[in-house]
């Protein structure tokens, strides 16, 4: 039952959208089809991503107060928890809201992986809607250079580099607004370098089509993050007044 719902809501629509883009693009380049599919998914997830960025910045601004409470109630977890919840309530912050886009993007990532596995590897297009022209098979070679059904070290490095840029941008804001020397700052600095390496390691083992999607999604998110930061840093109002 759950699999049927998942297929109907995510997998089948994304597969059909990829095939539609592939059909209408001159030259039928699957790489361009993936780019268009990524932009489509990004537009859907954008409101949640903006909410996440704002929540992260609120948490960064609030970090000194959080550190004060941790120092005040050091070794007293029974008092620290309620004190933090009271602080979040006072500042109208949901500490879990920054995780929402990641949780929402995970099903899309799984569905996209399955789409590429079916469409680029085996050519199985059995779930195409009747009003979508079935090309029979999809040529996995993009721009005449990269076979997107096979792993690509180049795409993996690009995905890792995009993630490093996005994380570095966030850490730069963190160091300007809060105590980067605290535990959270140290962990964040470590993850800035570790996660891109993990992305590259995993990316070299996944189809390049999926890595291209991850690179584009991360790049678009970084650009959107940059725009959100600029808007939030305007001196005409404070962030908490928004």
ChimeraX attribute file (.defattr): number of C-alpha atoms within 10 A of each C-alpha:
attribute: neighborCount
match mode: 1-to-1
recipient: residues
	/A:1	6
	/A:2	7
	/A:3	9
	/A:4	10
	/A:5	10
	/A:6	13
	/A:7	16
	/A:8	13
	/A:9	12
	/A:10	16
	/A:11	23
	/A:12	21
	/A:13	17
	/A:14	21
	/A:15	23
	/A:16	20
	/A:17	20
	/A:18	23
	/A:19	26
	/A:20	19
	/A:21	19
	/A:22	22
	/A:23	19
	/A:24	12
	/A:25	12
	/A:26	9
	/A:27	10
	/A:28	18
	/A:29	20
	/A:30	26
	/A:31	23
	/A:32	18
	/A:33	21
	/A:34	25
	/A:35	17
	/A:36	17
	/A:37	20
	/A:38	21
	/A:39	16
	/A:40	13
	/A:41	14
	/A:42	18
	/A:43	11
	/A:44	11
	/A:45	17
	/A:46	15
	/A:47	11
	/A:48	17
	/A:49	24
	/A:50	19
	/A:51	16
	/A:52	21
	/A:53	22
	/A:54	20
	/A:55	19
	/A:56	21
	/A:57	20
	/A:58	19
	/A:59	22
	/A:60	24
	/A:61	19
	/A:62	17
	/A:63	20
	/A:64	16
	/A:65	15
	/A:66	18
	/A:67	16
	/A:68	11
	/A:69	17
	/A:70	18
	/A:71	12
	/A:72	12
	/A:73	15
	/A:74	11
	/A:75	10
	/A:76	11
	/A:77	11
	/A:78	9
	/A:79	14
	/A:80	18
	/A:81	14
	/A:82	11
	/A:83	16
	/A:84	15
	/A:85	14
	/A:86	12
	/A:87	16
	/A:88	16
	/A:89	11
	/A:90	9
	/A:91	13
	/A:92	11
	/A:93	17
	/A:94	14
	/A:95	14
	/A:96	10
	/A:97	16
	/A:98	20
	/A:99	16
	/A:100	13
	/A:101	18
	/A:102	14
	/A:103	10
	/A:104	13
	/A:105	17
	/A:106	11
	/A:107	14
	/A:108	16
	/A:109	15
	/A:110	13
	/A:111	21
	/A:112	24
	/A:113	19
	/A:114	17
	/A:115	25
	/A:116	23
	/A:117	18
	/A:118	17
	/A:119	23
	/A:120	23
	/A:121	17
	/A:122	12
	/A:123	16
	/A:124	15
	/A:125	20
	/A:126	11
	/A:127	14
	/A:128	18
	/A:129	14
	/A:130	7
	/A:131	8
	/A:132	12
	/A:133	13
	/A:134	17
	/A:135	15
	/A:136	11
	/A:137	14
	/A:138	22
	/A:139	19
	/A:140	22
	/A:141	17
	/A:142	18
	/A:143	13
	/A:144	9
	/A:145	7
	/A:146	17
	/A:147	19
	/A:148	25
	/A:149	22
	/A:150	18
	/A:151	20
	/A:152	21
	/A:153	17
	/A:154	16
	/A:155	24
	/A:156	29
	/A:157	20
	/A:158	22
	/A:159	25
	/A:160	27
	/A:161	19
	/A:162	22
	/A:163	26
	/A:164	22
	/A:165	17
	/A:166	22
	/A:167	19
	/A:168	18
	/A:169	16
	/A:170	22
	/A:171	18
	/A:172	12
	/A:173	15
	/A:174	22
	/A:175	14
	/A:176	11
	/A:177	17
	/A:178	20
	/A:179	17
	/A:180	21
	/A:181	11
	/A:182	13
	/A:183	11
	/A:184	16
	/A:185	18
	/A:186	13
	/A:187	12
	/A:188	18
	/A:189	20
	/A:190	11
	/A:191	16
	/A:192	20
	/A:193	15
	/A:194	13
	/A:195	15
	/A:196	23
	/A:197	19
	/A:198	13
	/A:199	21
	/A:200	22
	/A:201	15
	/A:202	14
	/A:203	26
	/A:204	18
	/A:205	14
	/A:206	19
	/A:207	22
	/A:208	25
	/A:209	30
	/A:210	26
	/A:211	29
	/A:212	23
	/A:213	23
	/A:214	24
	/A:215	24
	/A:216	20
	/A:217	20
	/A:218	22
	/A:219	19
	/A:220	19
	/A:221	21
	/A:222	21
	/A:223	13
	/A:224	17
	/A:225	20
	/A:226	16
	/A:227	13
	/A:228	15
	/A:229	18
	/A:230	10
	/A:231	11
	/A:232	17
	/A:233	12
	/A:234	10
	/A:235	8
	/A:236	7
	/A:237	10
	/A:238	10
	/A:239	15
	/A:240	11
	/A:241	5
	/A:242	6
